[in-house]
Amino acid sequence: MAKRNYDRRYSQTRCKWSLGTTELNPHSKQMPRSIPKICNNVLDAIGNTPIIRINNITRQEGILCELLVKCEFFNPGGSIKDRIAKRMFDDLEAEGKIKPGMTIVEPTSGNTGIGLALNASVKGYGLKVCMPVKMSKEKSDILKALGAEIIRTPDEDIFLDERLYFKVAEDSVRDDPNCYMPGQYLNPSNPLAHYDITAEEIYDQLDGNLDYLVVVTGTGGHLTGLSRKLKEKIPGITIIGVDPLGSIVHDPENIEIGEYLAEGIGGVIVPRTTYDDLVDRWYISDDQKTFDYSRKLIRYEGLLVGGSSGAVFWAAVQVAKGLDPSKRVLAIMPDGVRNYLSKFVSDRWMIQNDLMNINESKMIKIQGKTVRDLNIKRSLTSTPKSTVREIIEIMISNNVTDIPIIENKKIIGVASSNEINQMIVEGNISLDESVRSSLNFVLKFIKMNTSLAFVSVWLQDNKYAVIHDDDFIGLVYPINISKLLLGNSL
């Protein structure tokens, strides 16, 4: 495969300084500190997170060694990203690059945005966050509550695509001297936060006794900072890197970019803040493993972790299974469950994403029935050449509220009256522009043989389900199932 042509600012221009050289260290340094009895503000509560021993799952999995987790969701913003947000603010202020009254702009999957929002709120900055659409509603709601402006962007298909969150953030600061982008993917303060502080916490908490460290990828900040410092202080330590299936970080020259549901981990480049040569061994986690092990940590250890923690912990379990009782494994839990209450914590969401089976025996009236039993009529469709005005006129004249939009024989989205109305009211679209910019992305297509049990669960959280079966296109609404039930003399 040809070498990927990344923007060098984001991936290839690495810091050349290393410990033991005679050159002057170009980086600032911070020292670990304890949390005061009374914090001056919420930022004083960042860090000093607990390490907790795993007990029940080790017995279930037949693990003999000591398996530990460092719970970064104990940080006040709920994730490990609180550490880098504070460090970036501290360093940028010390360098005179930012000052209160300015607006911070950052591309983020959400957690760094929340960490930055804590700093912005305390220190008197504005904040604008560029965040992909797949990130949870909880993250968006928390950011809004903290006063951040949110720009939702497409998911990461092509790095630095004009619409991608990195590019949108860069465009926002280019011509405005009152705006500044810390750039977690570029900023040395990211790994330094972990090199100076988090790694020292771990070393002190474990009295320097650690055999394996398990960390997940993302910006690579904590992978880089922790690995470098702990390799310096604990000769012989093994670093285990965890990457989601579909991410290229573990093998950027050969892996095809793919989609995955876990948030805030992996990526479509190897960021400048990721030193993947520090990793001794890689484990690749898929969504099923990721969310199953997140739910196990919640259910059997009482640890209210997020989805990325499941990926790390699954890998840690695989490592620990082959070790004798004298060994010690530590896995870093990046964030907590708060941001995912509408996602993997929900049985419905797991079923809707084909990660959990449906118990049809509890759905007696539709057990064994499929979409075909609903006798759905073929839906009206249109193309992205239609204007918003034309789509509204079609809806009114045909008494429908949703129209699938087709391009090259594929459904590229659904035009829905509620969303179109809202976008017009807010001034985000005009009547005479293409309907393309107002479409709802189709999360899942169903077939005629899809069970009604699944469709029933899907419709608990979605307005409609989209049938795309050969050349048949149709929409299923809750009322369609109501008609079937009425016909069954419910």
Buried (B, 14 or more C-beta within 10 A) or exposed (E): EEEBEBBEEBBEEEBEEEEEEEEEEEBBEBEBEEEEEEEEEBBBBBBBBEBBEBEEBBEEBEBBBBBBBBBBBBBBBBBBBBBBBBBBBBBBBEEEEBEEEBBBBBBBBBBBBBBBBBBBBBBEBBBBBBBBEBBBEBBBEBBEEBEBBBBBBBEBEEBBBEEBBBBBBBEBBEEEEEBBBBBBBBBBBBBBBBBBBBBBBBBEBBEEEBBBBBBBBBBBBBBBBBBBBBBBBBEEBBBBBBBBBBBBBBEBEEBEBEEBBBBBBBBBBBBBBBBBEBBBEBBBBBBBBBBBBBBBBBEBBEBBBBBBBBBBBBBBBBBBBEBEEEBBBBBBBBBBBBBBEEBBBBBEBBBBBEBBEBEBEEBEEBEEBBBBBBEBEEBBBBEBEBBBEBBBEBBEEEEEBBBBBBEEEEBBBBBBBEBBEEBBEEEEBEEEEBBBEBBBEBEBEBEBEBBBBBBBBBBEEBBBBBBBBEEEBBBBBBEBBEEBEEEEEE
